């Protein structure tokens, strides 16, 4: 089963203010995931630049910034191949500690 492990950052979060230890902790977690054979892909995301919305007339509206105004946004993610939700949650626990941020675990269909 594939799972999406999503890191949530608060509005206005500036990753450049984080210390070297956090980057080392995330690198160590990535290494551990690779060694366990569960990591399919991982990526950090920059702040939202553009949002696209279908319009009733069939056109697509492109706007600057997020689609929704929220207090949190997705800062990064992993796609993991795990045997169960329980296993994915255990990786999510490690992500919470390494990233020092809330994490969401969701299965793919």
Phi and psi in radians as a Rosetta constraint file:
Dihedral C 1 N 2 CA 2 C 2 CIRCULARHARMONIC -1.797 0.35
Dihedral N 2 CA 2 C 2 N 3 CIRCULARHARMONIC 2.485 0.35
Dihedral C 2 N 3 CA 3 C 3 CIRCULARHARMONIC -2.289 0.35
Dihedral N 3 CA 3 C 3 N 4 CIRCULARHARMONIC 2.558 0.35
Dihedral C 3 N 4 CA 4 C 4 CIRCULARHARMONIC -1.799 0.35
Dihedral N 4 CA 4 C 4 N 5 CIRCULARHARMONIC 2.138 0.35
Dihedral C 4 N 5 CA 5 C 5 CIRCULARHARMONIC -1.903 0.35
Dihedral N 5 CA 5 C 5 N 6 CIRCULARHARMONIC 1.976 0.35
Dihedral C 5 N 6 CA 6 C 6 CIRCULARHARMONIC -1.917 0.35
Dihedral N 6 CA 6 C 6 N 7 CIRCULARHARMONIC 2.337 0.35
Dihedral C 6 N 7 CA 7 C 7 CIRCULARHARMONIC -1.675 0.35
Dihedral N 7 CA 7 C 7 N 8 CIRCULARHARMONIC 2.293 0.35
Dihedral C 7 N 8 CA 8 C 8 CIRCULARHARMONIC -1.863 0.35
Dihedral N 8 CA 8 C 8 N 9 CIRCULARHARMONIC 2.286 0.35
Dihedral C 8 N 9 CA 9 C 9 CIRCULARHARMONIC -1.985 0.35
Dihedral N 9 CA 9 C 9 N 10 CIRCULARHARMONIC 2.592 0.35
Dihedral C 9 N 10 CA 10 C 10 CIRCULARHARMONIC -1.258 0.35
Dihedral N 10 CA 10 C 10 N 11 CIRCULARHARMONIC 2.721 0.35
Dihedral C 10 N 11 CA 11 C 11 CIRCULARHARMONIC -0.953 0.35
Dihedral N 11 CA 11 C 11 N 12 CIRCULARHARMONIC 2.335 0.35
Dihedral C 11 N 12 CA 12 C 12 CIRCULARHARMONIC 1.471 0.35
Dihedral N 12 CA 12 C 12 N 13 CIRCULARHARMONIC 0.088 0.35
Dihedral C 12 N 13 CA 13 C 13 CIRCULARHARMONIC -1.047 0.35
Dihedral N 13 CA 13 C 13 N 14 CIRCULARHARMONIC 2.375 0.35
Dihedral C 13 N 14 CA 14 C 14 CIRCULARHARMONIC -2.161 0.35
Dihedral N 14 CA 14 C 14 N 15 CIRCULARHARMONIC 1.762 0.35
Dihedral C 14 N 15 CA 15 C 15 CIRCULARHARMONIC -1.080 0.35
Dihedral N 15 CA 15 C 15 N 16 CIRCULARHARMONIC -0.395 0.35
Dihedral C 15 N 16 CA 16 C 16 CIRCULARHARMONIC -1.190 0.35
Dihedral N 16 CA 16 C 16 N 17 CIRCULARHARMONIC -0.261 0.35
Dihedral C 16 N 17 CA 17 C 17 CIRCULARHARMONIC -1.505 0.35
Dihedral N 17 CA 17 C 17 N 18 CIRCULARHARMONIC -0.138 0.35
Dihedral C 17 N 18 CA 18 C 18 CIRCULARHARMONIC -1.299 0.35
Dihedral N 18 CA 18 C 18 N 19 CIRCULARHARMONIC 2.615 0.35
Dihedral C 18 N 19 CA 19 C 19 CIRCULARHARMONIC -1.369 0.35
Dihedral N 19 CA 19 C 19 N 20 CIRCULARHARMONIC 2.982 0.35
Dihedral C 19 N 20 CA 20 C 20 CIRCULARHARMONIC -1.101 0.35
Dihedral N 20 CA 20 C 20 N 21 CIRCULARHARMONIC -0.511 0.35
Dihedral C 20 N 21 CA 21 C 21 CIRCULARHARMONIC -1.079 0.35
Dihedral N 21 CA 21 C 21 N 22 CIRCULARHARMONIC -0.686 0.35
Dihedral C 21 N 22 CA 22 C 22 CIRCULARHARMONIC -1.112 0.35
Dihedral N 22 CA 22 C 22 N 23 CIRCULARHARMONIC -0.778 0.35
Dihedral C 22 N 23 CA 23 C 23 CIRCULARHARMONIC -1.051 0.35
Dihedral N 23 CA 23 C 23 N 24 CIRCULARHARMONIC -0.703 0.35
Dihedral C 23 N 24 CA 24 C 24 CIRCULARHARMONIC -1.152 0.35
Dihedral N 24 CA 24 C 24 N 25 CIRCULARHARMONIC -0.687 0.35
Dihedral C 24 N 25 CA 25 C 25 CIRCULARHARMONIC -1.137 0.35
Dihedral N 25 CA 25 C 25 N 26 CIRCULARHARMONIC -0.705 0.35
Dihedral C 25 N 26 CA 26 C 26 CIRCULARHARMONIC -1.184 0.35
Dihedral N 26 CA 26 C 26 N 27 CIRCULARHARMONIC -0.724 0.35
Dihedral C 26 N 27 CA 27 C 27 CIRCULARHARMONIC -1.056 0.35
Dihedral N 27 CA 27 C 27 N 28 CIRCULARHARMONIC -0.729 0.35
Dihedral C 27 N 28 CA 28 C 28 CIRCULARHARMONIC -1.125 0.35
Dihedral N 28 CA 28 C 28 N 29 CIRCULARHARMONIC -0.709 0.35
Dihedral C 28 N 29 CA 29 C 29 CIRCULARHARMONIC -1.126 0.35
Dihedral N 29 CA 29 C 29 N 30 CIRCULARHARMONIC -0.749 0.35
Dihedral C 29 N 30 CA 30 C 30 CIRCULARHARMONIC -1.035 0.35
Dihedral N 30 CA 30 C 30 N 31 CIRCULARHARMONIC -0.755 0.35
Dihedral C 30 N 31 CA 31 C 31 CIRCULARHARMONIC -1.071 0.35
Dihedral N 31 CA 31 C 31 N 32 CIRCULARHARMONIC -0.738 0.35
Dihedral C 31 N 32 CA 32 C 32 CIRCULARHARMONIC -1.132 0.35
Dihedral N 32 CA 32 C 32 N 33 CIRCULARHARMONIC -0.730 0.35
Dihedral C 32 N 33 CA 33 C 33 CIRCULARHARMONIC -1.116 0.35
Dihedral N 33 CA 33 C 33 N 34 CIRCULARHARMONIC -0.731 0.35
Dihedral C 33 N 34 CA 34 C 34 CIRCULARHARMONIC -1.114 0.35
Dihedral N 34 CA 34 C 34 N 35 CIRCULARHARMONIC -0.770 0.35
Dihedral C 34 N 35 CA 35 C 35 CIRCULARHARMONIC -1.101 0.35
Dihedral N 35 CA 35 C 35 N 36 CIRCULARHARMONIC -0.586 0.35
Dihedral C 35 N 36 CA 36 C 36 CIRCULARHARMONIC -1.401 0.35
Dihedral N 36 CA 36 C 36 N 37 CIRCULARHARMONIC -0.173 0.35
Dihedral C 36 N 37 CA 37 C 37 CIRCULARHARMONIC 1.315 0.35
Dihedral N 37 CA 37 C 37 N 38 CIRCULARHARMONIC 0.376 0.35
Dihedral C 37 N 38 CA 38 C 38 CIRCULARHARMONIC -1.774 0.35
Dihedral N 38 CA 38 C 38 N 39 CIRCULARHARMONIC -0.357 0.35
Dihedral C 38 N 39 CA 39 C 39 CIRCULARHARMONIC -1.448 0.35
Dihedral N 39 CA 39 C 39 N 40 CIRCULARHARMONIC 2.050 0.35
Dihedral C 39 N 40 CA 40 C 40 CIRCULARHARMONIC -1.589 0.35
Dihedral N 40 CA 40 C 40 N 41 CIRCULARHARMONIC -0.673 0.35
Dihedral C 40 N 41 CA 41 C 41 CIRCULARHARMONIC -2.862 0.35
Dihedral N 41 CA 41 C 41 N 42 CIRCULARHARMONIC 2.610 0.35
Dihedral C 41 N 42 CA 42 C 42 CIRCULARHARMONIC -2.528 0.35
Dihedral N 42 CA 42 C 42 N 43 CIRCULARHARMONIC 2.608 0.35
Dihedral C 42 N 43 CA 43 C 43 CIRCULARHARMONIC -2.857 0.35
Dihedral N 43 CA 43 C 43 N 44 CIRCULARHARMONIC 2.482 0.35
Dihedral C 43 N 44 CA 44 C 44 CIRCULARHARMONIC -1.630 0.35
Dihedral N 44 CA 44 C 44 N 45 CIRCULARHARMONIC 2.647 0.35
Dihedral C 44 N 45 CA 45 C 45 CIRCULARHARMONIC -2.087 0.35
Dihedral N 45 CA 45 C 45 N 46 CIRCULARHARMONIC 2.442 0.35
Dihedral C 45 N 46 CA 46 C 46 CIRCULARHARMONIC -1.411 0.35
Dihedral N 46 CA 46 C 46 N 47 CIRCULARHARMONIC 2.926 0.35
Dihedral C 46 N 47 CA 47 C 47 CIRCULARHARMONIC -0.985 0.35
Dihedral N 47 CA 47 C 47 N 48 CIRCULARHARMONIC 2.696 0.35
Dihedral C 47 N 48 CA 48 C 48 CIRCULARHARMONIC -1.061 0.35
Dihedral N 48 CA 48 C 48 N 49 CIRCULARHARMONIC 2.307 0.35
Dihedral C 48 N 49 CA 49 C 49 CIRCULARHARMONIC -1.840 0.35
Dihedral N 49 CA 49 C 49 N 50 CIRCULARHARMONIC -0.797 0.35
Dihedral C 49 N 50 CA 50 C 50 CIRCULARHARMONIC -2.425 0.35
Dihedral N 50 CA 50 C 50 N 51 CIRCULARHARMONIC 2.554 0.35
Dihedral C 50 N 51 CA 51 C 51 CIRCULARHARMONIC -2.173 0.35
Dihedral N 51 CA 51 C 51 N 52 CIRCULARHARMONIC 2.507 0.35
Dihedral C 51 N 52 CA 52 C 52 CIRCULARHARMONIC -2.148 0.35
Dihedral N 52 CA 52 C 52 N 53 CIRCULARHARMONIC 2.367 0.35
Dihedral C 52 N 53 CA 53 C 53 CIRCULARHARMONIC -2.375 0.35
Dihedral N 53 CA 53 C 53 N 54 CIRCULARHARMONIC 2.336 0.35
Dihedral C 53 N 54 CA 54 C 54 CIRCULARHARMONIC -1.228 0.35
Dihedral N 54 CA 54 C 54 N 55 CIRCULARHARMONIC 2.442 0.35
Dihedral C 54 N 55 CA 55 C 55 CIRCULARHARMONIC -1.872 0.35
Dihedral N 55 CA 55 C 55 N 56 CIRCULARHARMONIC 2.756 0.35
Dihedral C 55 N 56 CA 56 C 56 CIRCULARHARMONIC -0.995 0.35
Dihedral N 56 CA 56 C 56 N 57 CIRCULARHARMONIC -0.506 0.35
Dihedral C 56 N 57 CA 57 C 57 CIRCULARHARMONIC -1.475 0.35
Dihedral N 57 CA 57 C 57 N 58 CIRCULARHARMONIC 0.099 0.35
Dihedral C 57 N 58 CA 58 C 58 CIRCULARHARMONIC 1.591 0.35
Dihedral N 58 CA 58 C 58 N 59 CIRCULARHARMONIC -0.080 0.35
Dihedral C 58 N 59 CA 59 C 59 CIRCULARHARMONIC -1.461 0.35
Dihedral N 59 CA 59 C 59 N 60 CIRCULARHARMONIC 2.974 0.35
Dihedral C 59 N 60 CA 60 C 60 CIRCULARHARMONIC -2.063 0.35
Dihedral N 60 CA 60 C 60 N 61 CIRCULARHARMONIC 2.186 0.35
Dihedral C 60 N 61 CA 61 C 61 CIRCULARHARMONIC -1.581 0.35
Dihedral N 61 CA 61 C 61 N 62 CIRCULARHARMONIC 2.203 0.35
Dihedral C 61 N 62 CA 62 C 62 CIRCULARHARMONIC -1.920 0.35
Dihedral N 62 CA 62 C 62 N 63 CIRCULARHARMONIC 2.156 0.35
Dihedral C 62 N 63 CA 63 C 63 CIRCULARHARMONIC -2.217 0.35
Dihedral N 63 CA 63 C 63 N 64 CIRCULARHARMONIC 2.755 0.35
Dihedral C 63 N 64 CA 64 C 64 CIRCULARHARMONIC -1.361 0.35
Dihedral N 64 CA 64 C 64 N 65 CIRCULARHARMONIC 2.501 0.35
Dihedral C 64 N 65 CA 65 C 65 CIRCULARHARMONIC 1.561 0.35
Dihedral N 65 CA 65 C 65 N 66 CIRCULARHARMONIC -3.023 0.35
Dihedral C 65 N 66 CA 66 C 66 CIRCULARHARMONIC -1.285 0.35
Dihedral N 66 CA 66 C 66 N 67 CIRCULARHARMONIC 2.737 0.35
Dihedral C 66 N 67 CA 67 C 67 CIRCULARHARMONIC -1.219 0.35
Dihedral N 67 CA 67 C 67 N 68 CIRCULARHARMONIC -0.726 0.35
Dihedral C 67 N 68 CA 68 C 68 CIRCULARHARMONIC -2.085 0.35
Dihedral N 68 CA 68 C 68 N 69 CIRCULARHARMONIC 2.517 0.35
Dihedral C 68 N 69 CA 69 C 69 CIRCULARHARMONIC -1.471 0.35
Dihedral N 69 CA 69 C 69 N 70 CIRCULARHARMONIC 2.040 0.35
Dihedral C 69 N 70 CA 70 C 70 CIRCULARHARMONIC -2.337 0.35
Dihedral N 70 CA 70 C 70 N 71 CIRCULARHARMONIC 2.916 0.35
Dihedral C 70 N 71 CA 71 C 71 CIRCULARHARMONIC -1.577 0.35
Dihedral N 71 CA 71 C 71 N 72 CIRCULARHARMONIC -0.186 0.35
Dihedral C 71 N 72 CA 72 C 72 CIRCULARHARMONIC -2.371 0.35
Dihedral N 72 CA 72 C 72 N 73 CIRCULARHARMONIC 2.707 0.35
Dihedral C 72 N 73 CA 73 C 73 CIRCULARHARMONIC -2.479 0.35
Dihedral N 73 CA 73 C 73 N 74 CIRCULARHARMONIC 2.887 0.35
Dihedral C 73 N 74 CA 74 C 74 CIRCULARHARMONIC -1.346 0.35
Dihedral N 74 CA 74 C 74 N 75 CIRCULARHARMONIC 2.139 0.35
Dihedral C 74 N 75 CA 75 C 75 CIRCULARHARMONIC -1.758 0.35
Dihedral N 75 CA 75 C 75 N 76 CIRCULARHARMONIC -0.299 0.35
Dihedral C 75 N 76 CA 76 C 76 CIRCULARHARMONIC 3.087 0.35
Dihedral N 76 CA 76 C 76 N 77 CIRCULARHARMONIC 3.064 0.35
Dihedral C 76 N 77 CA 77 C 77 CIRCULARHARMONIC -2.848 0.35
Dihedral N 77 CA 77 C 77 N 78 CIRCULARHARMONIC 2.830 0.35
Dihedral C 77 N 78 CA 78 C 78 CIRCULARHARMONIC -2.191 0.35
Dihedral N 78 CA 78 C 78 N 79 CIRCULARHARMONIC 2.570 0.35
Dihedral C 78 N 79 CA 79 C 79 CIRCULARHARMONIC -1.938 0.35
Dihedral N 79 CA 79 C 79 N 80 CIRCULARHARMONIC 2.054 0.35
Dihedral C 79 N 80 CA 80 C 80 CIRCULARHARMONIC -2.020 0.35
Dihedral N 80 CA 80 C 80 N 81 CIRCULARHARMONIC 2.597 0.35
Dihedral C 80 N 81 CA 81 C 81 CIRCULARHARMONIC -1.869 0.35
Dihedral N 81 CA 81 C 81 N 82 CIRCULARHARMONIC 1.871 0.35
Dihedral C 81 N 82 CA 82 C 82 CIRCULARHARMONIC -2.210 0.35
Dihedral N 82 CA 82 C 82 N 83 CIRCULARHARMONIC 2.749 0.35
Dihedral C 82 N 83 CA 83 C 83 CIRCULARHARMONIC -1.297 0.35
Dihedral N 83 CA 83 C 83 N 84 CIRCULARHARMONIC -0.434 0.35
Dihedral C 83 N 84 CA 84 C 84 CIRCULARHARMONIC -2.757 0.35
Dihedral N 84 CA 84 C 84 N 85 CIRCULARHARMONIC 2.922 0.35
Dihedral C 84 N 85 CA 85 C 85 CIRCULARHARMONIC -1.077 0.35
Dihedral N 85 CA 85 C 85 N 86 CIRCULARHARMONIC -0.666 0.35
Dihedral C 85 N 86 CA 86 C 86 CIRCULARHARMONIC -1.022 0.35
Dihedral N 86 CA 86 C 86 N 87 CIRCULARHARMONIC -0.761 0.35
Dihedral C 86 N 87 CA 87 C 87 CIRCULARHARMONIC -1.125 0.35
Dihedral N 87 CA 87 C 87 N 88 CIRCULARHARMONIC -0.746 0.35
Dihedral C 87 N 88 CA 88 C 88 CIRCULARHARMONIC -1.092 0.35
Dihedral N 88 CA 88 C 88 N 89 CIRCULARHARMONIC -0.681 0.35
Dihedral C 88 N 89 CA 89 C 89 CIRCULARHARMONIC -1.128 0.35
Dihedral N 89 CA 89 C 89 N 90 CIRCULARHARMONIC -0.646 0.35
Dihedral C 89 N 90 CA 90 C 90 CIRCULARHARMONIC -1.099 0.35
Dihedral N 90 CA 90 C 90 N 91 CIRCULARHARMONIC -0.699 0.35
Dihedral C 90 N 91 CA 91 C 91 CIRCULARHARMONIC -1.154 0.35
Dihedral N 91 CA 91 C 91 N 92 CIRCULARHARMONIC -0.664 0.35
Dihedral C 91 N 92 CA 92 C 92 CIRCULARHARMONIC -1.055 0.35
Dihedral N 92 CA 92 C 92 N 93 CIRCULARHARMONIC -0.679 0.35
Dihedral C 92 N 93 CA 93 C 93 CIRCULARHARMONIC -1.040 0.35
Dihedral N 93 CA 93 C 93 N 94 CIRCULARHARMONIC -0.749 0.35
Dihedral C 93 N 94 CA 94 C 94 CIRCULARHARMONIC -1.166 0.35
Dihedral N 94 CA 94 C 94 N 95 CIRCULARHARMONIC -0.608 0.35
Dihedral C 94 N 95 CA 95 C 95 CIRCULARHARMONIC -1.168 0.35
Dihedral N 95 CA 95 C 95 N 96 CIRCULARHARMONIC -0.678 0.35
Dihedral C 95 N 96 CA 96 C 96 CIRCULARHARMONIC -1.018 0.35
Dihedral N 96 CA 96 C 96 N 97 CIRCULARHARMONIC -0.762 0.35
Dihedral C 96 N 97 CA 97 C 97 CIRCULARHARMONIC -1.218 0.35
Dihedral N 97 CA 97 C 97 N 98 CIRCULARHARMONIC -0.814 0.35
Dihedral C 97 N 98 CA 98 C 98 CIRCULARHARMONIC -1.158 0.35
Dihedral N 98 CA 98 C 98 N 99 CIRCULARHARMONIC -0.715 0.35
Dihedral C 98 N 99 CA 99 C 99 CIRCULARHARMONIC -1.568 0.35
Dihedral N 99 CA 99 C 99 N 100 CIRCULARHARMONIC -0.246 0.35
Dihedral C 99 N 100 CA 100 C 100 CIRCULARHARMONIC 0.972 0.35
Dihedral N 100 CA 100 C 100 N 101 CIRCULARHARMONIC 0.741 0.35
Dihedral C 100 N 101 CA 101 C 101 CIRCULARHARMONIC -2.685 0.35
Dihedral N 101 CA 101 C 101 N 102 CIRCULARHARMONIC 2.765 0.35
Dihedral C 101 N 102 CA 102 C 102 CIRCULARHARMONIC -1.110 0.35
Dihedral N 102 CA 102 C 102 N 103 CIRCULARHARMONIC 2.585 0.35
Dihedral C 102 N 103 CA 103 C 103 CIRCULARHARMONIC -2.295 0.35
Dihedral N 103 CA 103 C 103 N 104 CIRCULARHARMONIC 2.520 0.35
Dihedral C 103 N 104 CA 104 C 104 CIRCULARHARMONIC -2.065 0.35
Dihedral N 104 CA 104 C 104 N 105 CIRCULARHARMONIC 2.418 0.35
Dihedral C 104 N 105 CA 105 C 105 CIRCULARHARMONIC -2.048 0.35
Dihedral N 105 CA 105 C 105 N 106 CIRCULARHARMONIC 2.180 0.35
Dihedral C 105 N 106 CA 106 C 106 CIRCULARHARMONIC -2.373 0.35
Dihedral N 106 CA 106 C 106 N 107 CIRCULARHARMONIC 2.337 0.35
Dihedral C 106 N 107 CA 107 C 107 CIRCULARHARMONIC -1.385 0.35
Dihedral N 107 CA 107 C 107 N 108 CIRCULARHARMONIC 2.614 0.35
Dihedral C 107 N 108 CA 108 C 108 CIRCULARHARMONIC -1.444 0.35
Dihedral N 108 CA 108 C 108 N 109 CIRCULARHARMONIC 2.720 0.35
